[in-house]
Every structure is written in C-alpha cells, then in structure tokens.
Amino acid sequence: MQNIFKSFLQTSSFSLKAEGSSMLPILHSEDVVYYRKTSFTKLNVNDIILIQKSKKLFTHRIIYTDDKKGGFLVTKGDNNPQSDGKIYSRQIMGKVIKAKRNGKEFDPNQIYLLQSSSYFQEIIIIKSLFEKKKIDFVFLKGLPLHLYSENTHPRRIYADCDVLVNKNDFQKAERILFKQGYKKQDSSLSMGQKSMKDKESELAYYKVINGFVVTFDLHLEVVFMMTQLGRLDSLYPQRLIDGLTEECLKTKGQVKIDNESFKILDTRYQILYLALHFFHHNYQGAFRLDFLDKVIRKSKPNGDLINQLIKSVKTYRLQNFVYPVFILLKKYYQTPIPQSFLISSGGN
C-alpha cells in the first residue's frame, strides 16, 4: 500500500484493479479502474472516488457533500447497505474517470444511462398495459419522478419502481406482470416476520433486462411503518392508512416525460410520501433527502401548498413522522420551507 501512495503522489493519474462487490453492478472485481487527482472543491454528489480510510483503500460513490469551508463528504458503495461516514479531503486519493473490463474501456456513467434507458422503456410498457386494463394506479417514486424532477437520467442504478395500485385492481396488475415475464420476489426480512404478517401491503416483482434487474413494487397502501407486520392500530390507525391511500389515488396528477403521460402524486402528497419514505428508512440515505429537497424546490411552495401540507399532516396525524425530516432539510439543505409549516407540523 505504501508503494501505491508513493506512486500516487508522483503522478496526476493512475490505475488500480478493483476488488470486492461493493460497487456492483457498475464496477466488478478485476476491473481496471483509472483515477485522476481532483480538487476537493470540484467533487460532486454521484462522483466515484478512491478513498483511504482506516488503512484501507476503497472506491465508492459520493452521496452527500458539506458545502462549508473545510467540510466533508459522505460516500457509500452502490451495493452496500450503509455509508462510509465522513470523508475528508486528506483521505481522497482520486476520482474515477474510466474503467476497463475484458479489454474494453468504458465510462461507468454510461452504464447508468444504459440501465435507466432500458428501465424507462419497460416502465412505459407496463404503464401502457395498466392503462389499457383501466387499472387505478399512480407512481409513488422511481425513475419517472426522477426524470420529471431533474430533467436528466440519474447517475445511479434505480433499484425499483414503486407503484400504488387500487386494491380492487391488484390481481389484474399482477397478471400483467406475470404475463410480461416477471417473477414474484419474497421481500420478507425473516421467516418470523413473514409468519406474523396478517396482510399484504407491498409486493415485489422482478425481471432481468439487458443484464439489469428491473423491479416493480406494487403497493396496496401508502406503506411507511418500519415493521410492515400488518395492522398496527396501536402505532398508527389502519383507517388513516386507508384514508391516505385513497386520497393519493384520488388526487393524482399527470405529467409529460418524453411525450409520454405519467400519473404521479399530487404535489402535497408527493412531498409527504417522500418524507414518509425517508422515515421508513430510519432517516438514513442522504440521496433520499437530497431528492426531496429538489422536489420541494421544483414545486416552489406557496401559501396554498403550505396550507394543504399542514392540513394533510394534521388530518393523517403524520407530525411525528415527517417533522424530523423537514428539520433536517432546513438544517442541511436550506430547503425553502416556511417556519409556519415547521411549527404546524411539529408534534401532536
């Protein structure tokens, strides 16, 4: 390792052979990865960098940047469940500029474009079939929302596409997925959790397309509780979950992406759902918070939207779930959230 660092200090670019599976499917073990020295201030979210931490070298993606002078980054392997914690300038060895596999060089970012392009075409197919069968559904999150909110393909692999489907149309939706070659995936955390479930609230279906796994999660309700064991009225009343689900389906809007129409959540419920989704993941994943910030900024929250958000938060008793999310947004992203909303959504 000392020889690697000595060599690195003497050159502006270098290459190393990848090891492990933390960056699958973008980087494979035995890939040759090329790096270039880059100023700390020029690094951005989604850049892939080489890091030295605790006497270890690893190549991971930036998922958060601290804009303050002398700040830090947070990185994470695409295939890892947890981040690497804070990474400082002195720990950054270089930025990935290209890679080589089986003798062929490629730009890792092109893999995202390939994956998201084929994923998007599959989403259009499934969407069209759902519409043809008059299925009542709405996209909760996923690639369509990203393309609409950011006007560009993502620089990361999208793991799944979440679709809220009216319970009465679920069997029709499932038959369509099976007919298109999808297989049902068991997403239970354990056999114990599986045996304790007394209802299905979310089901996953997957298919391999162009070497990438495409997954559709069909939601029968707006799921945000961590356990997903079933009815948990002592924690959150089922009637409120049912009411929120019905409202999300009833008030959905429609947007155009590449001349295709997509049903997405009404703005107020889109913001609330993404906040609840962040809660669902135990307030982890800076990219989730970053994306919520972008959605809020795109909506340009005015008085009417803020009043709608306040009303929905109180109606569905979401204060304790979403309040910490908006506090984090205000603190780390300076998201334009009026103080009146923070006060109204705080506590019961």
C-alpha positions as CSV (number, residue, x, y, z in Angstrom):
1,M,0.0,0.0,0.0
2,Q,2.9,2.4,0.7
3,N,4.2,1.9,-2.8
4,I,0.7,2.8,-4.2
5,F,0.6,6.0,-2.2
6,K,4.2,6.9,-3.2
7,S,3.3,6.3,-6.8
8,F,0.1,8.3,-6.5
9,L,1.9,11.3,-5.0
10,Q,4.2,11.4,-8.1
11,T,1.5,11.4,-10.8
12,S,-1.8,13.1,-11.6
13,S,-3.4,9.9,-12.8
14,F,-3.1,6.2,-12.1
15,S,-5.0,2.9,-12.3
16,L,-5.8,0.0,-9.8
17,K,-7.5,-3.3,-10.1
18,A,-10.9,-3.4,-8.4
19,E,-11.7,-5.9,-5.7
20,G,-14.9,-7.0,-4.0
21,S,-18.5,-6.4,-4.8
22,S,-19.3,-3.1,-3.0
23,M,-19.8,-1.2,-6.3
24,L,-21.8,-3.8,-8.3
25,P,-23.2,-3.7,-10.9
26,I,-21.1,-0.7,-12.0
27,L,-17.7,-2.0,-11.1
28,H,-16.8,-5.7,-11.0
29,S,-13.9,-7.4,-9.2
30,E,-10.9,-7.5,-11.5
31,D,-12.0,-4.4,-13.5
32,V,-9.1,-2.0,-14.1
33,V,-10.2,1.4,-12.7
34,Y,-8.5,4.7,-13.8
35,Y,-8.3,7.6,-11.4
36,R,-7.3,11.3,-11.7
37,K,-6.3,13.7,-8.9
38,T,-9.2,16.2,-8.4
39,S,-9.6,19.2,-6.2
40,F,-11.9,18.6,-3.2
41,T,-14.0,21.6,-4.1
42,K,-14.7,20.2,-7.6
43,L,-16.2,16.9,-6.4
44,N,-19.9,16.5,-6.6
45,V,-22.6,14.1,-5.4
46,N,-22.6,10.9,-7.6
47,D,-18.9,11.2,-8.4
48,I,-17.0,7.9,-7.7
49,I,-13.7,8.4,-5.8
50,L,-10.8,6.4,-4.3
51,I,-10.6,6.8,-0.6
52,Q,-8.0,5.8,2.1
53,K,-9.7,5.3,5.5
54,S,-8.5,3.2,8.4
55,K,-5.5,1.9,6.3
56,K,-7.9,0.6,3.7
57,L,-8.4,1.7,0.1
58,F,-11.9,1.6,-1.5
59,T,-13.7,3.1,-4.4
60,H,-17.2,4.4,-3.5
61,R,-19.8,7.0,-4.6
62,I,-20.3,10.4,-3.1
63,I,-23.8,10.6,-1.7
64,Y,-23.5,13.9,0.3
65,T,-21.3,17.0,0.3
66,D,-20.9,19.5,3.0
67,D,-20.7,23.0,1.4
68,K,-19.0,24.6,4.4
69,K,-15.3,25.5,4.1
70,G,-13.1,22.6,5.3
71,G,-16.2,20.4,5.1
72,F,-16.5,16.7,4.3
73,L,-18.1,14.2,2.0
74,V,-20.2,11.1,2.7
75,T,-19.6,8.1,0.5
76,K,-21.3,4.7,0.0
77,G,-20.7,1.6,-2.1
78,D,-23.7,1.2,-4.5
79,N,-24.1,-2.4,-3.3
80,N,-23.5,-1.6,0.4
81,P,-26.4,-1.1,2.8
82,Q,-24.6,1.6,4.8
83,S,-22.4,4.7,4.2
84,D,-18.7,5.0,5.0
85,G,-19.3,8.0,7.2
86,K,-17.5,11.3,6.9
87,I,-14.7,11.5,4.3
88,Y,-12.3,14.4,4.5
89,S,-10.1,16.0,1.8
90,R,-6.9,14.3,3.0
91,Q,-8.5,10.9,2.6
92,I,-9.4,11.3,-1.1
93,M,-6.9,9.8,-3.5
94,G,-8.6,10.5,-6.8
95,K,-11.7,10.5,-8.9
96,V,-12.8,7.6,-11.3
97,I,-12.5,8.7,-14.9
98,K,-12.9,5.4,-16.7
99,A,-12.7,1.6,-16.3
100,K,-11.7,-1.4,-18.3
101,R,-13.3,-4.8,-18.4
102,N,-12.4,-7.7,-20.6
103,G,-10.0,-5.5,-22.5
104,K,-12.7,-2.8,-23.3
105,E,-12.7,0.6,-21.7
106,F,-16.0,2.2,-20.6
107,D,-17.3,5.2,-18.7
108,P,-19.0,4.0,-15.6
109,N,-21.7,6.7,-16.0
110,Q,-22.7,5.2,-19.4
111,I,-23.8,2.1,-17.5
112,Y,-26.4,4.2,-15.6
113,L,-27.6,5.7,-18.9
114,L,-28.0,2.2,-20.4
115,Q,-29.8,0.9,-17.3
116,S,-32.1,3.8,-16.9
117,S,-32.9,3.9,-20.6
118,S,-33.9,0.3,-20.8
119,Y,-35.7,0.6,-17.4
120,F,-37.7,3.6,-18.7
121,Q,-38.8,1.7,-21.8
122,E,-40.0,-1.1,-19.6
123,I,-41.9,1.3,-17.3
124,I,-43.7,2.7,-20.4
125,I,-44.7,-0.8,-21.5
126,I,-46.1,-1.7,-18.0
127,K,-47.8,1.7,-17.6
128,S,-49.5,1.3,-21.0
129,L,-50.8,-2.2,-20.2
130,F,-52.1,-0.9,-16.8
131,E,-53.9,1.9,-18.6
132,K,-55.3,-0.4,-21.2
133,K,-56.8,-2.6,-18.5
134,K,-58.2,0.6,-16.7
135,I,-56.2,-0.1,-13.6
136,D,-56.3,2.7,-11.0
137,F,-52.6,3.4,-10.1
138,V,-50.1,6.1,-9.5
139,F,-46.3,6.2,-9.4
140,L,-45.1,6.9,-5.9
141,K,-41.4,7.3,-6.7
142,G,-38.8,5.9,-9.0
143,L,-37.4,6.7,-12.4
144,P,-40.4,8.7,-13.8
145,L,-40.4,11.0,-10.9
146,H,-36.6,11.5,-11.1
147,L,-36.8,12.3,-14.9
148,Y,-39.6,14.8,-14.2
149,S,-38.0,16.5,-11.3
150,E,-34.4,16.6,-12.5
151,N,-34.8,16.6,-16.3
152,T,-32.0,14.1,-16.7
153,H,-31.2,10.4,-16.3
154,P,-29.9,9.5,-12.8
155,R,-26.2,8.8,-12.2
156,R,-27.0,5.8,-10.1
157,I,-28.8,2.5,-10.5
158,Y,-32.5,2.7,-9.7
159,A,-33.3,-0.3,-7.6
160,D,-37.1,-0.4,-8.1
161,C,-40.2,1.5,-9.3
162,D,-42.9,2.0,-6.6
163,V,-46.5,1.9,-7.9
164,L,-49.6,2.4,-5.7
165,V,-52.4,0.2,-7.1
166,N,-56.0,0.2,-6.0
167,K,-56.7,-3.0,-4.1
168,N,-59.6,-3.8,-6.4
169,D,-57.2,-3.8,-9.4
170,F,-54.3,-5.7,-7.8
171,Q,-55.0,-9.1,-9.4
172,K,-55.2,-7.5,-12.8
173,A,-51.9,-5.7,-12.3
174,E,-50.2,-8.9,-11.0
175,R,-51.4,-10.9,-14.0
176,I,-50.0,-8.3,-16.4
177,L,-46.6,-8.5,-14.7
178,F,-46.6,-12.3,-14.8
179,K,-47.6,-12.3,-18.5
180,Q,-44.6,-9.9,-19.2
181,G,-42.2,-12.4,-17.6
182,Y,-41.9,-11.0,-14.1
183,K,-41.4,-13.2,-11.1
184,K,-42.7,-12.5,-7.5
185,Q,-39.9,-11.8,-5.1
186,D,-40.1,-12.7,-1.4
187,S,-39.2,-9.4,0.4
188,S,-39.7,-10.7,4.0
189,L,-37.0,-9.8,6.4
190,S,-37.2,-13.2,8.0
191,M,-39.4,-16.3,8.4
192,G,-40.6,-14.9,11.7
193,Q,-41.7,-11.6,10.1
194,K,-43.3,-13.5,7.2
195,S,-45.4,-15.7,9.6
196,M,-46.5,-12.6,11.6
197,K,-47.9,-10.7,8.7
198,D,-51.7,-10.5,8.6
199,K,-52.0,-8.6,5.4
200,E,-50.1,-7.8,2.2
201,S,-49.2,-4.1,1.8
202,E,-46.3,-4.2,-0.7
203,L,-45.3,-6.9,-3.2
204,A,-42.2,-7.0,-5.4
205,Y,-41.8,-8.4,-9.0
206,Y,-38.6,-8.6,-10.9
207,K,-37.2,-9.4,-14.4
208,V,-33.8,-9.3,-16.0
209,I,-33.5,-7.0,-19.0
210,N,-30.2,-6.3,-20.8
211,G,-28.3,-7.8,-17.8
212,F,-30.0,-5.5,-15.3
213,V,-32.7,-6.4,-12.8
214,V,-35.9,-4.4,-13.2
215,T,-38.2,-4.4,-10.2
216,F,-41.7,-3.2,-9.7
217,D,-43.0,-2.8,-6.2
218,L,-46.8,-2.9,-6.1
219,H,-48.1,-1.0,-3.1
220,L,-51.7,-1.7,-1.9
221,E,-51.4,1.1,0.6
222,V,-49.1,4.0,1.4
223,V,-46.6,1.9,3.4
224,F,-44.3,3.8,5.7
225,M,-44.2,1.9,9.0
226,M,-40.9,0.1,9.6
227,T,-42.2,-3.3,10.6
228,Q,-44.8,-4.0,7.9
229,L,-46.3,-6.7,10.1
230,G,-49.8,-5.9,9.3
231,R,-52.4,-3.9,11.2
232,L,-50.7,-1.8,13.8
233,D,-53.5,0.3,15.1
234,S,-51.7,0.9,18.4
235,L,-48.9,2.6,16.5
236,Y,-50.9,4.1,13.6
237,P,-54.6,3.5,12.9
238,Q,-55.4,1.5,9.8
239,R,-58.3,3.8,8.9
240,L,-55.8,6.6,8.5
241,I,-53.6,4.5,6.2
242,D,-56.7,3.6,4.2
243,G,-57.7,7.3,4.0
244,L,-54.3,8.4,3.0
245,T,-54.1,5.7,0.3
246,E,-57.5,6.6,-1.1
247,E,-56.6,10.3,-1.2
248,C,-53.3,9.6,-3.0
249,L,-55.1,7.7,-5.7
250,K,-58.0,10.2,-6.0
251,T,-55.9,13.4,-6.2
252,K,-53.1,12.1,-8.5
253,G,-51.8,14.4,-11.3
254,Q,-50.3,13.8,-14.7
255,V,-47.0,14.9,-16.2
256,K,-45.3,14.5,-19.6
257,I,-41.9,12.8,-19.9
258,D,-40.6,12.3,-23.5
259,N,-44.1,12.7,-24.9
260,E,-45.4,10.0,-22.5
261,S,-48.0,10.8,-19.8
262,F,-47.3,9.5,-16.3
263,K,-49.6,9.6,-13.3
264,I,-47.7,10.9,-10.3
265,L,-48.8,12.0,-6.8
266,D,-50.4,15.4,-6.2
267,T,-47.5,17.8,-5.2
268,R,-48.5,17.9,-1.5
269,Y,-48.7,14.1,-1.2
270,Q,-45.5,13.7,-3.2
271,I,-43.7,15.7,-0.7
272,L,-45.3,13.9,2.2
273,Y,-44.7,10.5,0.7
274,L,-41.0,11.1,0.1
275,A,-40.7,12.4,3.7
276,L,-42.5,9.3,5.0
277,H,-40.2,7.1,2.8
278,F,-37.2,8.7,4.5
279,F,-38.8,7.9,7.8
280,H,-39.4,4.3,6.6
281,H,-35.6,4.0,6.0
282,N,-34.9,5.2,9.6
283,Y,-33.9,8.7,8.4
284,Q,-31.0,7.2,6.5
285,G,-29.7,7.8,3.0
286,A,-28.6,11.3,2.1
287,F,-29.6,10.9,-1.5
288,R,-33.3,10.5,-0.4
289,L,-33.1,13.8,1.5
290,D,-31.3,15.4,-1.4
291,F,-34.0,14.3,-3.9
292,L,-36.8,15.5,-1.6
293,D,-35.1,18.9,-1.5
294,K,-35.1,19.0,-5.3
295,V,-38.8,18.1,-5.4
296,I,-39.7,20.8,-2.9
297,R,-37.7,23.4,-4.8
298,K,-39.3,22.4,-8.1
299,S,-42.8,22.9,-6.6
300,K,-41.9,26.4,-5.4
301,P,-44.0,26.1,-2.3
302,N,-46.5,29.0,-1.9
303,G,-49.2,29.7,0.7
304,D,-51.8,27.4,-0.8
305,L,-49.4,24.4,-1.0
306,I,-48.1,25.0,2.5
307,N,-51.7,25.2,3.9
308,Q,-52.5,21.9,2.0
309,L,-49.5,20.3,3.5
310,I,-50.4,21.4,7.0
311,K,-54.0,20.2,6.6
312,S,-52.9,16.8,5.4
313,V,-50.2,16.4,8.1
314,K,-52.8,17.1,10.8
315,T,-55.6,15.1,9.1
316,Y,-53.5,11.9,8.9
317,R,-51.5,12.6,12.1
318,L,-48.1,12.5,10.4
319,Q,-46.4,15.1,12.6
320,N,-44.1,12.7,14.4
321,F,-43.0,11.0,11.2
322,V,-42.3,14.0,8.9
323,Y,-41.3,16.7,11.4
324,P,-37.7,15.4,11.8
325,V,-37.4,15.1,8.0
326,F,-38.2,18.8,7.4
327,I,-35.9,19.9,10.2
328,L,-33.1,18.0,8.6
329,L,-33.9,19.6,5.2
330,K,-33.9,23.1,6.7
331,K,-30.6,22.5,8.6
332,Y,-28.5,20.8,5.9
333,Y,-30.1,21.9,2.6
334,Q,-31.6,25.3,3.5
335,T,-34.7,24.0,1.8
336,P,-37.3,26.8,1.3
337,I,-39.7,25.6,4.0
338,P,-41.7,28.4,5.7
339,Q,-41.3,28.5,9.5
340,S,-45.1,28.4,9.8
341,F,-45.1,24.9,8.3
342,L,-42.4,23.7,10.6
343,I,-44.3,25.0,13.6
344,S,-47.6,23.5,12.5
345,S,-46.1,20.0,11.7
346,G,-44.1,19.7,14.9
347,G,-45.5,17.3,17.5
348,N,-49.1,16.3,18.1
